């Protein structure tokens, strides 16, 4: 079974894959490019919201995710509604989001809207054999760390090392894999945090082969397009 963990990066997407033998990586500009290279990919964990708010549906799972992470809940952001994701510019997106959800969106949220839109469009025509699930790196790290939330920030050296050591406990070859990615792409194209996040998403995906798929879910779990709102870990 070929699986992957995927995270956004300045160049596009950093992807950590695993087939029947080992972990390896790809960096692609689009998810369609990824599927063109790996048409046999079967299950994907991605750090992007799936299932978006609209006039008749409000995404509420973020409150569950924040409870999961306690005082590290600031790593959870609420995405814009679907109509705002498709807006022409930031001002229009803010106006639309206020109309539908009664609140504005930050420039940080807007900046990731292009990636959310890409995934939302991809899901309309994804290959039938592909499972794709929203995931979140810090939730995955929590359950890789015996259900304990990691309190440090991964942007710090201490926080990075804590998380990277957990990954290396799972597979010592991650050190070499990380070095290969870093030597291939400058930090301006693929950031260290992006690599770390894609790795843990792939590990969580891999572990689900043994333990089964696990999700953080809310009762309000299906958007107007019929997409399930749940976060795999």
C-alpha positions as CSV (number, residue, x, y, z in Angstrom):
1,X,0.0,0.0,0.0
2,X,1.5,3.4,-1.0
3,X,0.7,6.2,1.4
4,X,1.8,9.7,1.9
5,X,1.9,12.8,4.2
6,X,1.8,16.1,2.5
7,X,2.4,19.7,3.7
8,X,2.4,23.0,2.0
9,X,5.7,24.7,1.2
10,X,6.8,27.8,-0.7
11,X,7.6,25.7,-3.8
12,X,4.2,23.9,-3.6
13,X,4.0,20.7,-1.6
14,X,6.5,18.6,0.3
15,X,5.4,15.0,0.2
16,X,6.8,12.1,2.3
17,X,5.8,8.7,0.8
18,X,6.0,5.1,2.0
19,X,5.6,2.1,-0.1
20,X,6.1,-1.5,1.0
21,X,9.8,-0.9,1.7
22,X,10.8,2.6,2.8
23,X,10.1,6.3,3.3
24,X,11.1,8.7,0.5
25,X,10.1,12.2,-0.7
26,X,8.8,14.3,-3.6
27,X,8.4,18.0,-3.9
28,X,5.7,19.0,-6.4
29,X,4.0,22.2,-7.5
30,X,0.5,20.7,-7.4
31,X,-1.4,17.7,-6.2
32,X,-2.3,16.8,-9.8
33,X,1.4,16.6,-10.4
34,X,1.8,14.3,-7.4
35,X,-0.9,12.0,-8.7
36,X,0.7,12.1,-12.2
37,X,3.9,10.8,-10.7
38,X,2.2,8.4,-8.3
39,X,-1.1,7.2,-9.8
40,X,-0.9,4.2,-7.4
41,X,-1.0,6.4,-4.3
42,X,-3.8,5.0,-2.0
43,X,-4.1,7.1,1.1
44,X,-3.0,10.7,1.8
45,X,-2.9,12.7,5.1
46,X,-2.7,16.4,4.3
47,X,-2.4,19.5,6.5
48,X,-5.2,21.4,4.8
49,X,-8.8,21.9,5.8
50,X,-11.3,19.5,4.1
51,X,-14.9,20.4,4.3
52,X,-15.6,24.1,4.4
53,X,-18.2,26.5,5.9
54,X,-21.0,28.0,3.9
55,X,-24.4,29.7,4.4
56,X,-26.0,26.5,5.7
57,X,-23.0,24.8,7.3
58,X,-20.5,26.0,9.9
59,X,-17.3,24.1,10.4
60,X,-16.9,23.6,14.2
61,X,-14.2,21.0,14.5
62,X,-11.6,23.6,15.4
63,X,-13.0,23.8,19.0
64,X,-12.4,20.0,19.4
65,X,-8.8,20.4,18.0
66,X,-8.0,23.2,20.4
67,X,-9.1,21.1,23.3
68,X,-6.9,18.3,22.1
69,X,-3.9,20.7,22.2
70,X,-4.6,22.7,25.4
71,X,-2.3,25.6,25.7
72,X,-0.8,24.8,22.3
73,X,-4.2,25.5,20.7
74,X,-2.8,28.6,18.9
75,X,-1.5,26.2,16.2
76,X,-5.2,25.7,15.2
77,X,-6.7,28.3,12.8
78,X,-10.3,28.5,11.5
79,X,-10.3,28.5,7.7
80,X,-12.4,30.9,5.6
81,X,-15.7,29.8,4.3
82,X,-15.8,28.2,0.8
83,X,-17.1,31.3,-1.0
84,X,-14.3,33.4,0.5
85,X,-11.7,30.8,-0.5
86,X,-12.7,31.5,-4.1
87,X,-12.7,35.3,-3.8
88,X,-10.7,37.4,-6.2
89,X,-8.6,39.2,-3.5
90,X,-8.2,39.6,0.3
91,X,-10.7,42.5,0.6
92,X,-13.4,40.5,-1.2
93,X,-12.6,37.4,0.9
94,X,-12.9,39.4,4.2
95,X,-16.3,40.9,3.1
96,X,-17.7,37.5,2.1
97,X,-16.5,35.8,5.3
98,X,-18.1,38.6,7.4
99,X,-21.4,38.1,5.5
100,X,-21.5,34.3,5.9
101,X,-19.6,33.6,9.2
102,X,-20.0,37.1,10.8
103,X,-16.2,37.4,11.2
104,X,-13.2,38.5,9.1
105,X,-10.2,36.5,8.3
106,X,-6.5,37.2,8.9
107,X,-4.0,37.7,6.1
108,X,-2.3,34.5,7.3
109,X,-5.6,32.6,6.7
110,X,-6.1,34.2,3.4
111,X,-2.6,33.4,2.2
112,X,-3.2,29.7,2.6
113,X,-6.6,30.0,0.8
114,X,-5.0,29.1,-2.6
115,X,-3.9,25.8,-1.2
116,X,-7.3,25.1,0.4
117,X,-8.9,26.0,-2.9
118,X,-6.6,23.6,-4.8
119,X,-7.5,20.7,-2.5
120,X,-11.2,21.6,-2.6
121,X,-11.1,21.5,-6.4
122,X,-9.0,18.3,-6.5
123,X,-11.6,16.5,-4.3
124,X,-14.2,17.0,-7.0
125,X,-12.4,14.7,-9.4
126,X,-10.0,12.7,-7.3
127,X,-9.2,9.2,-8.4
128,X,-11.7,6.7,-7.0
129,X,-9.0,4.6,-5.4
130,X,-7.5,7.4,-3.4
131,X,-8.4,8.2,0.2
132,X,-7.5,11.7,1.3
133,X,-7.9,12.9,4.9
134,X,-7.3,16.2,6.6
135,X,-4.7,15.9,9.3
136,X,-2.8,18.2,11.7
137,X,0.9,17.8,12.6
138,X,0.7,18.8,16.2
139,X,-2.2,16.4,16.8
140,X,-0.1,13.7,15.1
141,X,3.0,14.5,17.3
142,X,0.8,14.4,20.4
143,X,-0.2,10.8,19.7
144,X,3.3,9.9,18.6
145,X,4.4,11.2,22.0
146,X,2.3,8.8,24.1
147,X,-0.7,11.2,24.0
148,X,1.3,14.1,25.5
149,X,1.1,17.5,23.8
150,X,4.6,18.8,23.0
151,X,4.8,22.2,24.7
152,X,7.8,23.7,22.7
153,X,7.4,25.5,19.4
154,X,8.8,23.6,16.5
155,X,10.3,26.8,15.2
156,X,12.8,26.7,18.1
157,X,15.8,24.4,18.0
158,X,14.6,22.6,21.1
159,X,11.1,22.1,19.7
160,X,12.4,20.9,16.4
161,X,14.7,18.4,18.0
162,X,12.0,17.0,20.3
163,X,9.8,16.3,17.3
164,X,12.6,15.0,15.1
165,X,13.8,12.6,17.8
166,X,10.3,11.1,18.0
167,X,10.3,10.6,14.2
168,X,13.8,8.9,14.4
169,X,12.5,6.6,17.0
170,X,10.0,5.4,14.5
171,X,12.6,5.1,11.7
172,X,16.3,6.0,12.1
173,X,16.5,6.7,8.3
174,X,14.5,9.9,8.7
175,X,17.8,11.6,9.5
176,X,19.3,10.8,6.2
177,X,16.0,11.6,4.4
178,X,15.8,15.0,6.1
179,X,19.4,15.7,5.0
180,X,18.6,14.7,1.4
181,X,15.7,17.1,1.2
182,X,17.7,19.9,2.8
183,X,20.6,19.4,0.4
184,X,18.2,19.3,-2.6
185,X,16.1,22.3,-1.8
186,X,17.0,25.6,-0.1
187,X,15.0,26.7,3.0
188,X,13.4,29.4,0.8
189,X,11.7,26.7,-1.2
190,X,11.1,23.9,1.5
191,X,11.3,25.0,5.1
192,X,12.5,22.7,7.9
193,X,9.1,22.9,9.6
194,X,7.4,21.8,6.3
195,X,9.6,18.7,6.1
196,X,9.0,17.8,9.8
197,X,5.2,18.2,9.3
198,X,5.0,16.1,6.2
199,X,7.1,13.4,7.9
200,X,4.8,13.1,10.9
201,X,1.7,13.0,8.7
202,X,3.2,10.1,6.8
203,X,4.2,8.3,10.0
204,X,0.6,8.7,11.4
205,X,-0.7,7.4,8.1
206,X,1.7,4.5,8.2
207,X,0.8,3.6,11.8
208,X,-2.9,3.5,10.9
209,X,-2.1,0.4,8.9
210,X,-1.7,-1.4,12.3
211,X,-4.0,0.6,14.6
212,X,-6.7,1.6,12.1
213,X,-7.7,5.1,11.1
214,X,-8.3,7.4,14.1
215,X,-10.1,10.8,13.9
216,X,-10.9,13.8,15.9
217,X,-14.6,14.4,14.9
218,X,-17.4,16.7,15.7
219,X,-21.2,16.2,15.4
220,X,-21.3,18.8,12.7
221,X,-19.3,16.7,10.3
222,X,-20.5,17.0,6.7
223,X,-20.4,20.1,4.6
224,X,-22.7,21.2,1.8
225,X,-20.6,19.4,-0.8
226,X,-20.9,16.2,1.1
227,X,-17.3,16.2,2.4
228,X,-16.7,14.8,5.8
229,X,-15.1,17.1,8.3
230,X,-12.8,15.0,10.5
231,X,-9.1,15.1,11.3
232,X,-7.0,11.9,11.0
233,X,-4.1,11.2,13.3
